[in-house]
Amino acid sequence: MKADDPLLRILACPLDKGPLRLLAPDGAGDGTLYNPRLRRRYPIVDGVPQLLPSSGEQVSEEEHEELLTRAAEDPSGAGNGDGTGIGTGGPGAATP
């Protein structure tokens, strides 16, 4: 999945229905979709986002900070441009 994939505009967290942030892979895997509001990440396996609530993984405070830093440094522009590191998407989400 790429940062400019139109699917990102409609994907939403299965728990709070809010937008997710695409994070590039950090070695193995296809990347991660991250919800900074709930501090949960969802894997992307073979290009398919795993968005079942049971697929999500809670992250620690330390990892949350690391993921926000990665999101802020992401040159792909996958965020919504407001500096929060939160991508666009989900029902009723504002578009950039």
All heavy atoms as an XYZ file, in Angstrom:
694
protein
N       0.856     -1.177      0.000
C       0.000      0.000      0.000
C       0.900      1.238      0.000
O       1.869      1.307      0.725
C      -0.899     -0.025      1.228
C      -1.803      1.154      1.340
S      -3.017      0.996      2.655
C      -4.235      0.053      1.784
N       0.546      2.176     -0.839
C       1.315      3.415     -0.962
C       0.549      4.570     -0.340
O      -0.667      4.516     -0.173
C       1.573      3.709     -2.435
C       2.256      2.588     -3.164
C       3.562      3.038     -3.694
C       4.163      2.000     -4.601
N       5.163      1.212     -4.046
N       1.288      5.628     -0.002
C       0.689      6.788      0.658
C      -0.376      7.473     -0.192
O      -1.291      8.089      0.341
C       1.781      7.785      1.023
N      -0.269      7.355     -1.516
C      -1.252      8.006     -2.385
C      -2.389      7.070     -2.804
O      -3.209      7.414     -3.647
C      -0.570      8.591     -3.619
C       0.144      7.534     -4.455
O       0.272      6.366     -4.004
O       0.596      7.872     -5.566
N      -2.470      5.897     -2.186
C      -3.526      4.929     -2.493
C      -4.878      5.521     -2.111
O      -5.084      5.928     -0.977
C      -3.270      3.637     -1.720
C      -4.143      2.489     -2.183
O      -5.320      2.736     -2.521
O      -3.646      1.358     -2.206
N      -5.830      5.581     -3.037
C      -7.143      6.152     -2.723
C      -7.878      5.388     -1.621
O      -8.754      5.941     -0.956
C      -7.920      6.075     -4.038
C      -7.019      5.497     -5.053
C      -5.708      5.181     -4.435
N      -7.513      4.138     -1.416
C      -8.131      3.346     -0.357
C      -7.913      3.982      1.020
O      -8.766      3.876      1.906
C      -7.549      1.926     -0.374
C      -8.149      0.902      0.564
C      -9.634      0.720      0.286
C      -7.421     -0.423      0.421
N      -6.800      4.693      1.188
C      -6.514      5.335      2.484
C      -7.563      6.369      2.866
O      -7.787      6.630      4.040
C      -5.138      6.001      2.470
C      -3.968      5.069      2.666
C      -2.654      5.832      2.502
C      -4.022      4.397      4.017
N      -8.233      6.940      1.891
C      -9.250      7.962      2.185
C     -10.505      7.372      2.823
O     -11.251      8.084      3.477
C      -9.622      8.730      0.924
C      -8.489      9.573      0.416
C      -9.011     10.549     -0.619
N      -7.957     11.463     -1.009
C      -7.683     12.598     -0.373
N      -8.367     12.953      0.678
N      -6.715     13.377     -0.788
N     -10.722      6.074      2.619
C     -11.939      5.471      3.167
C     -11.679      4.498      4.312
O     -12.605      4.097      4.992
C     -12.772      4.781      2.060
C     -11.987      3.661      1.405
C     -13.251      5.799      1.055
C     -12.814      2.799      0.469
N     -10.420      4.112      4.508
C     -10.115      3.208      5.618
C     -10.269      3.936      6.941
O      -9.909      5.106      7.061
C      -8.693      2.664      5.501
C      -8.442      1.678      4.377
C      -6.977      1.256      4.374
C      -9.339      0.474      4.483
N     -10.788      3.235      7.922
C     -10.994      3.830      9.245
C     -10.687      2.787     10.309
O     -10.768      1.585     10.068
C     -12.431      4.311      9.393
N     -10.344      3.262     11.480
C     -10.106      2.381     12.617
C     -11.414      1.651     12.935
O     -12.472      2.284     13.011
C      -9.647      3.199     13.818
S      -9.475      2.209     15.322
N     -11.357      0.341     13.144
C     -12.592     -0.385     13.439
C     -13.170     -0.070     14.818
O     -14.331     -0.361     15.082
C     -12.167     -1.855     13.356
C     -10.714     -1.844     13.634
C     -10.204     -0.545     13.072
N     -12.394      0.560     15.681
C     -12.875      0.862     17.027
C     -13.476      2.253     17.146
O     -14.580      2.414     17.655
C     -11.745      0.675     18.044
C     -11.200     -0.758     18.133
C     -10.010     -0.813     19.076
C     -12.289     -1.709     18.560
N     -12.756      3.285     16.698
C     -13.295      4.643     16.856
C     -13.751      5.263     15.530
O     -14.210      6.389     15.507
C     -12.306      5.552     17.578
C     -11.129      6.001     16.724
O     -10.984      5.547     15.564
O     -10.314      6.801     17.232
N     -13.618      4.512     14.447
C     -14.063      4.931     13.112
C     -13.346      6.173     12.600
O     -13.774      6.804     11.647
C     -15.579      5.172     13.053
C     -16.423      4.076     13.646
C     -16.218      2.761     12.966
C     -17.195      1.731     13.483
N     -16.589      0.571     14.065
N     -12.230      6.533     13.233
C     -11.455      7.694     12.820
C     -10.399      7.341     11.792
O     -10.171      6.168     11.476
N      -9.734      8.353     11.235
C      -8.719      8.144     10.211
C      -7.495      7.421     10.767
O      -7.206      7.478     11.958
C      -8.362      9.554      9.755
C      -8.775     10.442     10.861
C      -9.917      9.769     11.549
N      -6.801      6.751      9.850
C      -5.582      6.030     10.183
C      -4.409      6.645      9.448
O      -4.571      7.242      8.390
C      -5.717      4.555      9.783
C      -6.789      3.775     10.531
C      -7.065      2.458      9.827
C      -6.365      3.542     11.968
N      -3.245      6.464      9.987
C      -2.004      6.988      9.411
C      -1.203      5.832      8.852
O      -0.948      4.858      9.557
C      -1.226      7.705     10.519
C       0.139      8.149     10.149
C       0.077      9.357      9.259
N       1.441      9.814      9.052
C       1.840     10.427      7.981
N       0.990     10.700      7.043
N       3.080     10.806      7.847
N      -0.818      5.901      7.576
C       0.016      4.884      6.967
C       1.467      5.144      7.336
O       1.987      6.238      7.132
C      -0.140      4.906      5.443
C       0.766      3.958      4.671
C       0.421      2.503      4.996
C       0.645      4.216      3.182
N       2.115      4.129      7.900
C       3.535      4.207      8.209
C       4.262      3.204      7.333
O       3.860      2.040      7.248
C       3.792      3.901      9.687
C       3.146      4.872     10.667
C       3.338      4.389     12.094
C       3.723      6.266     10.498
N       5.322      3.653      6.686
C       6.101      2.790      5.802
C       6.703      1.645      6.600
O       6.905      1.754      7.811
C       7.200      3.611      5.132
N       7.008      0.551      5.913
C       7.607     -0.583      6.613
C       8.952     -0.207      7.208
O       9.690      0.596      6.649
C       7.763     -1.649      5.535
C       7.500     -0.996      4.240
C       6.824      0.311      4.499
N       9.251     -0.785      8.362
C      10.542     -0.533      9.014
C      11.383     -1.804      8.981
O      11.964     -2.212      9.961
C      10.349     -0.044     10.449
C       9.544     -1.016     11.288
O       9.060     -2.019     10.735
O       9.404     -0.769     12.493
N      11.420     -2.434      7.831
C      12.160     -3.683      7.686
C      11.251     -4.741      7.099
O      11.017     -4.777      5.911
N      10.718     -5.608      7.942
C       9.841     -6.678      7.479
C       8.405     -6.172      7.349
O       8.007     -5.230      8.014
C       9.896     -7.845      8.455
N       7.642     -6.816      6.495
C       6.222     -6.488      6.373
C       5.941     -5.434      5.331
O       6.820     -4.936      4.653
N       4.664     -5.103      5.218
C       4.188     -4.154      4.214
C       3.865     -2.789      4.800
O       3.291     -1.949      4.135
C       2.918     -4.693      3.548
C       3.172     -5.944      2.723
O       4.292     -6.114      2.232
O       2.236     -6.745      2.583
N       4.150     -2.583      6.049
C       3.821     -1.323      6.690
C       2.743     -1.513      7.733
O       2.328     -2.631      8.048
N       2.280     -0.386      8.247
C       1.337     -0.393      9.349
C       0.359      0.754      9.192
O       0.727      1.828      8.726
C       2.109     -0.185     10.678
O       3.053     -1.235     10.830
C       1.201     -0.164     11.872
N      -0.869      0.530      9.592
C      -1.831      1.615      9.728
C      -1.922      1.915     11.218
O      -2.087      1.003     12.035
C      -3.190      1.206      9.172
C      -3.226      1.071      7.651
C      -4.513      0.412      7.202
C      -3.058      2.418      6.986
N      -1.791      3.196     11.571
C      -1.696      3.572     12.975
C      -2.790      4.557     13.365
O      -3.075      5.507     12.642
C      -0.322      4.188     13.259
C      -0.088      4.493     14.709
C      -0.162      3.499     15.673
C       0.182      5.789     15.125
C       0.033      3.779     17.015
C       0.395      6.081     16.456
C       0.310      5.065     17.393
O       0.508      5.346     18.732
N      -3.388      4.303     14.514
C      -4.378      5.207     15.091
C      -3.739      5.833     16.332
O      -3.690      5.207     17.393
C      -5.651      4.435     15.474
C      -6.691      5.327     16.115
O      -6.403      6.409     16.603
N      -7.916      4.859     16.143
N      -3.245      7.069     16.231
C      -2.583      7.698     17.377
C      -3.545      8.058     18.510
O      -3.130      8.197     19.650
C      -1.931      8.946     16.785
C      -2.661      9.209     15.529
C      -3.193      7.899     15.038
N      -4.835      8.183     18.207
C      -5.790      8.523     19.261
C      -5.951      7.383     20.254
O      -6.036      7.603     21.455
C      -7.149      8.878     18.629
C      -7.074     10.103     17.708
C      -8.335     10.257     16.868
N      -8.740      9.062     16.150
C      -8.162      8.606     15.030
N      -7.133      9.249     14.512
N      -8.592      7.521     14.427
N      -5.996      6.147     19.736
C      -6.149      4.973     20.600
C      -4.827      4.248     20.844
O      -4.784      3.266     21.573
C      -7.155      3.984     19.984
C      -8.577      4.495     19.792
C      -9.432      3.408     19.172
C      -9.154      4.979     21.104
N      -3.783      4.720     20.182
C      -2.456      4.098     20.262
C      -2.519      2.629     19.857
O      -2.011      1.754     20.536
C      -1.854      4.264     21.654
C      -1.621      5.718     21.971
C      -0.996      5.915     23.294
N      -0.853      7.349     23.505
C      -0.383      7.870     24.592
N       0.005      7.107     25.581
N      -0.281      9.163     24.705
N      -3.166      2.393     18.716
C      -3.272      1.032     18.179
C      -2.740      1.020     16.754
O      -2.965      1.958     15.984
C      -4.723      0.554     18.170
C      -5.267      0.332     19.561
C      -6.649     -0.256     19.557
N      -6.728     -1.599     19.029
C      -6.445     -2.709     19.720
N      -6.030     -2.624     20.966
N      -6.568     -3.901     19.166
N      -2.053     -0.064     16.428
C      -1.565     -0.230     15.058
C      -2.159     -1.500     14.475
O      -2.443     -2.468     15.179
C      -0.050     -0.271     15.017
C       0.541     -1.472     15.668
C       2.029     -1.504     15.469
N       2.575     -2.492     16.391
C       3.791     -2.515     16.807
N       4.628     -1.600     16.405
N       4.203     -3.453     17.625
N      -2.341     -1.443     13.158
C      -2.929     -2.551     12.415
C      -1.958     -2.925     11.298
O      -1.518     -2.059     10.538
C      -4.280     -2.147     11.819
C      -5.285     -1.783     12.877
C      -5.415     -0.474     13.325
C      -6.082     -2.752     13.467
C      -6.313     -0.139     14.325
C      -6.991     -2.429     14.467
C      -7.096     -1.129     14.882
O      -7.987     -0.790     15.881
N      -1.640     -4.218     11.167
C      -0.676     -4.631     10.146
C      -1.275     -4.613      8.745
O      -2.501     -4.693      8.562
C      -0.327     -6.069     10.563
C      -1.542     -6.564     11.263
C      -2.117     -5.346     11.967
N      -0.388     -4.515      7.769
C      -0.756     -4.681      6.367
C      -0.013     -5.936      5.913
O       1.212     -5.985      5.968
C      -0.347     -3.460      5.522
C      -1.027     -2.200      6.045
C      -0.683     -3.693      4.047
C      -0.535     -0.923      5.404
N      -0.761     -6.948      5.516
C      -0.179     -8.235      5.129
C      -0.440     -8.477      3.648
O      -1.605     -8.495      3.219
C      -0.769     -9.384      5.982
C      -0.175    -10.719      5.566
C      -0.537     -9.127      7.462
N       0.620     -8.640      2.874
C       0.510     -8.842      1.425
C      -0.340     -7.756      0.782
O      -1.160     -8.023     -0.104
C      -0.067    -10.223      1.109
C       0.865    -11.356      1.534
O       2.095    -11.148      1.511
O       0.364    -12.433      1.895
N      -0.199     -6.534      1.252
C      -0.911     -5.391      0.691
C      -2.330     -5.224      1.180
O      -3.029     -4.324      0.745
N      -2.779     -6.081      2.098
C      -4.154     -6.028      2.586
C      -4.174     -5.570      4.044
O      -3.614     -6.241      4.919
C      -4.840     -7.410      2.465
C      -6.255     -7.355      3.005
C      -4.818     -7.898      1.026
N      -4.808     -4.438      4.340
C      -4.898     -3.974      5.729
C      -5.721     -4.949      6.572
O      -6.789     -5.383      6.157
C      -5.616     -2.628      5.622
C      -5.496     -2.219      4.203
C      -5.408     -3.481      3.413
N      -5.215     -5.283      7.729
C      -5.894     -6.187      8.660
C      -6.613     -5.322      9.692
O      -6.036     -4.944     10.698
C      -4.877     -7.120      9.327
C      -4.007     -7.872      8.351
C      -4.798     -8.797      7.447
O      -5.513     -9.664      7.940
N      -4.684     -8.603      6.141
N      -7.868     -5.000      9.429
C      -8.586     -4.026     10.241
C      -9.671     -4.629     11.131
O     -10.640     -3.968     11.463
C      -9.180     -2.927      9.354
C      -8.144     -2.025      8.698
C      -8.809     -1.039      7.760
C      -7.318     -1.307      9.741
N      -9.486     -5.857     11.548
C     -10.363     -6.415     12.567
C      -9.894     -5.895     13.924
O      -8.690     -5.724     14.143
C     -10.294     -7.941     12.565
C     -10.842     -8.633     11.319
C     -10.537    -10.114     11.374
C     -12.325     -8.383     11.194
N     -10.804     -5.617     14.842
C     -10.362     -5.149     16.165
C      -9.335     -6.075     16.806
O      -8.387     -5.619     17.436
C     -11.661     -5.105     16.973
C     -12.721     -4.848     15.954
C     -12.271     -5.619     14.734
N      -9.476     -7.373     16.591
C      -8.529     -8.325     17.176
C      -7.166     -8.296     16.499
O      -6.189     -8.797     17.047
C      -9.104     -9.741     17.122
O      -9.332    -10.132     15.776
N      -7.071     -7.707     15.303
C      -5.792     -7.606     14.603
C      -4.963     -6.435     15.103
O      -3.764     -6.383     14.875
C      -6.007     -7.424     13.099
O      -6.668     -8.523     12.555
N      -5.605     -5.484     15.738
C      -4.906     -4.309     16.245
C      -4.049     -4.658     17.448
O      -4.337     -5.596     18.190
N      -3.006     -3.881     17.609
C      -2.089     -4.091     18.724
C      -1.872     -2.766     19.450
O      -1.555     -1.756     18.824
C      -0.756     -4.608     18.181
C       0.283     -4.869     19.223
C       1.566     -5.387     18.596
O       2.336     -4.560     18.055
O       1.777     -6.609     18.633
N      -2.067     -2.785     20.736
C      -1.823     -1.603     21.558
C      -0.320     -1.352     21.624
O       0.451     -2.289     21.739
C      -2.370     -1.833     22.973
C      -2.524     -0.591     23.794
C      -3.703      0.249     23.329
O      -4.704     -0.269     22.887
N      -3.573      1.548     23.428
N       0.086     -0.090     21.534
C       1.514      0.223     21.621
C       1.802      0.949     22.934
O       0.929      1.617     23.496
C       2.002      1.070     20.420
C       1.767      0.332     19.108
C       1.340      2.416     20.369
N       3.029      0.820     23.391
C       3.455      1.474     24.629
C       3.619      2.974     24.389
O       3.651      3.445     23.249
C       4.791      0.883     25.087
O       5.805      1.213     24.147
N       3.747      3.705     25.476
C       3.974      5.160     25.389
C       5.237      5.455     24.586
O       5.249      6.346     23.729
C       4.089      5.752     26.801
C       4.423      7.233     26.819
C       3.305      8.122     26.265
O       2.133      7.722     26.369
O       3.609      9.197     25.729
N       6.290      4.684     24.832
C       7.564      4.889     24.133
C       7.405      4.639     22.629
O       7.876      5.418     21.805
C       8.619      3.946     24.714
C       9.981      4.088     24.078
C      10.984      3.152     24.725
O      11.255      3.314     25.932
O      11.479      2.272     24.003
N       6.741      3.552     22.272
C       6.545      3.257     20.859
C       5.606      4.271     20.210
O       5.778      4.642     19.046
C       6.004      1.842     20.683
C       5.977      1.434     19.229
C       5.686     -0.031     19.023
O       5.369     -0.744     19.996
O       5.754     -0.464     17.860
N       4.613      4.744     20.944
C       3.705      5.777     20.438
C       4.513      7.013     20.028
O       4.311      7.559     18.933
C       2.679      6.125     21.514
C       1.838      7.313     21.199
N       0.867      7.314     20.216
C       1.827      8.560     21.744
C       0.295      8.502     20.168
N       0.854      9.274     21.085
N       5.419      7.439     20.890
C       6.253      8.608     20.576
C       7.115      8.349     19.344
O       7.269      9.226     18.490
C       7.133      8.977     21.781
C       6.348      9.458     22.985
C       5.528     10.701     22.705
O       5.974     11.572     21.941
O       4.415     10.798     23.265
N       7.659      7.137     19.237
C       8.481      6.774     18.085
C       7.653      6.794     16.798
O       8.095      7.310     15.772
C       9.077      5.380     18.292
C       9.883      4.888     17.113
C      10.326      3.441     17.288
O      10.634      3.040     18.422
O      10.337      2.727     16.270
N       6.440      6.262     16.859
C       5.575      6.254     15.684
C       5.166      7.663     15.271
O       5.096      7.973     14.079
C       4.348      5.384     15.939
C       4.618      3.883     16.062
C       3.368      3.145     16.504
C       5.162      3.302     14.779
N       4.901      8.533     16.242
C       4.577      9.924     15.907
C       5.764     10.619     15.266
O       5.609     11.416     14.340
C       4.124     10.680     17.155
C       2.755     10.306     17.709
C       2.435     11.151     18.938
C       1.673     10.454     16.659
N       6.972     10.313     15.742
C       8.177     10.881     15.145
C       8.340     10.392     13.719
O       8.618     11.184     12.814
C       9.422     10.505     15.983
O       9.254     11.024     17.297
C      10.690     11.060     15.367
N       8.142      9.095     13.502
C       8.216      8.547     12.145
C       7.190      9.209     11.242
O       7.469      9.529     10.085
C       7.968      7.041     12.160
C       9.188      6.231     12.437
C       8.915      4.741     12.459
N       8.275      4.237     11.263
C       7.655      3.058     11.197
N       7.586      2.285     12.259
N       7.114      2.653     10.083
N       5.988      9.409     11.747
C       4.927     10.025     10.953
C       5.287     11.465     10.586
O       5.044     11.906      9.471
C       3.606      9.982     11.712
N       5.871     12.195     11.517
C       6.240     13.592     11.269
C       7.373     13.696     10.254
O       7.452     14.659      9.503
C       6.641     14.261     12.573
N       8.245     12.682     10.218
C       9.381     12.704      9.302
C       9.057     12.102      7.955
O       9.864     12.147      7.048
C      10.550     11.918      9.921
C      11.117     12.559     11.159
C      12.117     11.664     11.868
O      12.256     10.482     11.487
O      12.759     12.154     12.802
N       7.863     11.542      7.792
C       7.473     10.858      6.570
C       7.407     11.847      5.412
O       6.562     12.731      5.408
C       6.121     10.184      6.777
C       5.678      9.352      5.590
O       6.411      9.300      4.585
O       4.598      8.755      5.674
N       8.281     11.707      4.413
C       8.278     12.628      3.283
C       7.181     12.356      2.272
O       6.992     13.100      1.336
C       9.649     12.395      2.644
C       9.954     10.963      2.945
C       9.336     10.702      4.300
N       6.403     11.295      2.467
C       5.404     10.918      1.469
C       4.189     11.837      1.465
O       3.399     11.812      0.539
C       4.929      9.484      1.722
O       4.197      9.418      2.921
N       4.006     12.601      2.549
C       2.847     13.474      2.621
C       1.571     12.726      2.921
O       0.491     13.179      2.574
N       1.681     11.566      3.560
C       0.489     10.762      3.827
C      -0.377     11.356      4.925
O      -1.512     10.958      5.083
C       0.898      9.336      4.214
N       0.124     12.305      5.663
C      -0.665     12.928      6.724
C      -1.626     13.942      6.163
O      -1.691     14.170      4.962
N      -2.361     14.598      7.029
C      -3.349     15.558      6.536
C      -2.815     16.989      6.536
O      -3.545     17.907      6.250
C      -4.655     15.454      7.333
C      -4.493     15.854      8.782
O      -3.436     16.295      9.195
N      -5.537     15.693      9.554
N      -1.529     17.150      6.851
C      -0.921     18.456      6.737
C      -1.113     19.360      7.937
O      -0.681     20.501      7.935
N      -1.757     18.877      8.999
C      -1.967     19.741     10.156
C      -0.940     19.522     11.261
O      -1.060     20.078     12.338
C      -3.388     19.583     10.711
C      -3.643     18.226     11.333
O      -2.722     17.387     11.357
O      -4.770     18.007     11.805
N       0.071     18.669     10.975
C       1.133     18.456     11.950
C       0.821     17.415     13.001
O       1.641     17.142     13.861
N      -0.345     16.789     12.925
C      -0.688     15.788     13.933
C      -0.164     14.420     13.584
O      -0.137     13.545     14.422
C      -2.218     15.669     14.101
O      -2.769     15.214     12.862
C      -2.846     16.968     14.531
N       0.253     14.225     12.329
C       0.688     12.911     11.906
C      -0.457     11.965     11.668
O      -0.284     10.769     11.587
N      -1.655     12.509     11.551
C      -2.834     11.681     11.349
C      -3.232     11.770      9.887
O      -3.385     12.855      9.343
C      -4.005     12.147     12.239
C      -3.599     12.073     13.704
C      -5.250     11.333     11.958
C      -4.593     12.712     14.634
N      -3.401     10.636      9.254
C      -3.767     10.594      7.852
C      -5.239     10.890      7.647
O      -6.008     10.968      8.603
N      -5.604     11.049      6.406
C      -7.011     11.282      6.101
C      -7.719      9.957      5.960
O      -7.119      8.941      5.741
C      -7.149     12.087      4.792
O      -6.552     11.326      3.752
C      -6.515     13.439      4.908
N      -9.015      9.980      6.074
C      -9.785      8.773      5.850
C     -10.879      8.613      6.881
O     -10.920      9.299      7.878
N     -11.752      7.696      6.601
C     -12.826      7.395      7.542
C     -14.058      8.230      7.264
O     -13.989      9.290      6.656
N     -15.167      7.738      7.720
C     -16.425      8.454      7.506
C     -16.409      9.832      8.155
O     -16.054      9.965      9.313
C     -17.466      7.549      8.177
C     -16.804      6.216      8.329
C     -15.337      6.488      8.418
N     -16.761     10.820      7.390
C     -16.851     12.178      7.923
C     -15.518     12.861      8.157
O     -15.459     13.937      8.721
N     -14.429     12.235      7.725
C     -13.109     12.835      7.946
C     -12.921     14.026      7.013
O     -13.361     14.011      5.865
C     -12.018     11.807      7.702
N     -12.269     15.039      7.521
C     -11.961     16.206      6.698
C     -10.861     15.841      5.716
O      -9.945     15.117      6.044
C     -11.512     17.366      7.571
N     -10.957     16.348      4.506
C      -9.916     16.094      3.523
C      -9.003     17.303      3.462
O      -9.426     18.422      3.717
C     -10.534     15.815      2.137
O     -11.358     16.898      1.770
C     -11.307     14.522      2.134
N      -7.736     17.054      3.107
C      -6.780     18.173      3.080
C      -7.082     19.182      2.004
O      -7.697     18.923      1.035
C      -5.434     17.503      2.839
C      -5.716     16.114      2.391
C      -7.128     15.797      2.763
